[in-house]
Amino acid sequence: MSDETLLLQAREAIRNGRIPRSHPQRMWRRAGIGDHCAICSGSVSELGLDLEFFGDDGGGKFPIHIDCFAAWESECQNR
């Protein structure tokens, strides 16, 4: 998948509330366990991440691929 496509998908996931708009105050990560990616909806294997966020707006668990995470970080920095 192209970088531009991932950026568009990250922007859409943020807009639709599937993933937070900004970095949390705290974040934990572990290897993926097969859940669907919060950005691209693909299965997140052990090569991806399961992120758990805690911040001002609460928290949540967000499975995400490494490339999708990079696109999300880029979109957060551009906001």
N, C-alpha and C positions, 0 to 999 in steps of 0.2 A: 504494500500500500504506500502511496506517495506521502511525503511530508505534508504537502498542501491538503490532501484528503484528510489526514489525521488532524490537522489544525482545524479544518471545517467541522469534523466530527466532535472534537473537543469543545469548540465554541457552541455547537448545538447541545451537547450534553450539559454544559454550564447553563445555557439559556433554559433548558427544560428541567433543571434541578436534579439531574441524575448524579451530579458531582458538584462539590462546593465551588464557589466563585473565586476563592482565595485560599492561600495556605492556612492550615489550622495552627493553633497554638502548639499542639502536640500531635505527633503522628507515629504510629507503630506500623511495622510491616513484617510480613512473613511470606513464604512461598505460596503461590496460588494453589487452589484446591479444585479447580475445574468450574468455578462460577463464571457467569458471563461478565465480560469487561464493561465497565461503566461508560466507556467511550465508544467502542466499536461493536459491542455485543458478542464478540467471539469468545470462545472458551479460554479461560486463563489457567494454563497448566503451571507446573512447578517452576517454569521459566518466567512466569509473570509474578505479580505482587498482589497480595491482599493487604490493602491499606486500611487502617482504622484511624479516623480523624477525631480530634476533640478540639473545639474552639468556642468562640463566643456564641455561635449559632447552634450549639449542640454538638452532636457527633454522628458518626456513622461508619459503616464498613463499605469499602469501595474496591472490588476486584479490578485490576487494571494491568494491561500489558506494559512492558518497559517503554516501548515506543509511544504508546498512548499516554503514559505518564509524562514523558518529555513534551508531548504536544500540549497537554494540560498545563504543565508548568509554564510553557511559553505563553499560552493564552492568559494565565494568571498575571504574568509580568506585564503583559500588554494592556491590562485593565487599569 
